[in-house]
Amino acid sequence: MSFTKREKVVADYLIQGFTIKKMADTLFVSTNTIKTQVRSIYKKLGVSNRSDALEKIKEFRFSQSGENDSKAL
């Protein structure tokens, strides 16, 4: 699974519970840009909602915890 640098940032914000608007404001982009990035994350994870995405992201991070940080999400 390969995420762009921005997708990794957005995934971190998802985990922290940021809203779409808060992410957009923090990253100085439109809400539509964030929605597109979130959809891309969902597609790569094979999920269709935030709660499933969070579960997959956390599973992935846990499985990667002993490996090189550059490979972790």
C-alpha positions as CSV (number, residue, x, y, z in Angstrom):
1,M,0.0,0.0,0.0
2,S,1.5,3.3,-1.1
3,F,0.3,6.7,0.1
4,T,1.5,10.1,-1.0
5,K,3.0,12.4,1.6
6,R,-0.2,14.4,1.7
7,E,-2.4,11.3,2.1
8,K,-0.2,10.4,5.1
9,V,-0.8,13.8,6.6
10,V,-4.6,13.6,5.9
11,A,-4.6,10.0,7.4
12,D,-2.9,11.4,10.6
13,Y,-5.6,14.1,10.8
14,L,-8.3,11.4,10.3
15,I,-6.9,9.5,13.3
16,Q,-6.8,12.7,15.3
17,G,-10.5,13.3,14.6
18,F,-10.2,16.4,12.5
19,T,-13.2,17.4,10.4
20,I,-12.9,17.9,6.7
21,K,-13.1,21.7,7.2
22,K,-10.4,21.7,10.0
23,M,-8.1,19.7,7.7
24,A,-8.7,22.1,4.9
25,D,-8.1,25.1,7.1
26,T,-5.0,23.6,8.6
27,L,-3.5,22.7,5.2
28,F,-4.6,25.9,3.4
29,V,-6.6,24.0,0.8
30,S,-10.3,23.7,-0.2
31,T,-12.6,21.2,1.5
32,N,-13.0,19.6,-2.0
33,T,-9.3,18.9,-2.1
34,I,-9.4,17.2,1.3
35,K,-12.5,15.2,0.2
36,T,-10.6,14.0,-2.9
37,Q,-7.6,13.0,-0.8
38,V,-9.9,11.2,1.7
39,R,-11.6,9.3,-1.1
40,S,-8.2,8.3,-2.5
41,I,-7.2,7.0,1.0
42,Y,-10.5,5.0,1.2
43,K,-10.0,3.5,-2.2
44,K,-6.4,2.4,-1.4
45,L,-7.6,0.9,1.9
46,G,-10.6,-0.8,0.2
47,V,-13.1,0.9,2.5
48,S,-16.1,3.2,2.1
49,N,-16.3,5.1,5.4
50,R,-14.2,6.8,8.0
51,S,-14.6,4.2,10.8
52,D,-13.4,1.4,8.5
53,A,-10.5,3.5,7.3
54,L,-9.4,4.3,10.8
55,E,-9.5,0.7,11.7
56,K,-7.4,-0.3,8.7
57,I,-4.9,2.6,9.2
58,K,-4.4,1.6,12.9
59,E,-4.0,-2.1,11.9
60,F,-1.4,-1.1,9.3
61,R,0.5,1.1,11.7
62,F,0.5,-1.7,14.3
63,S,1.8,-4.2,11.8
64,Q,4.5,-1.8,10.7
65,S,5.6,-0.7,14.2
66,G,8.7,-2.8,14.2
67,E,9.8,-1.8,10.7
68,N,11.6,1.2,9.2
69,D,9.5,4.4,9.7
70,S,9.8,5.2,6.0
71,K,7.6,2.2,5.2
72,A,5.0,3.0,7.8
73,L,1.9,5.0,7.0
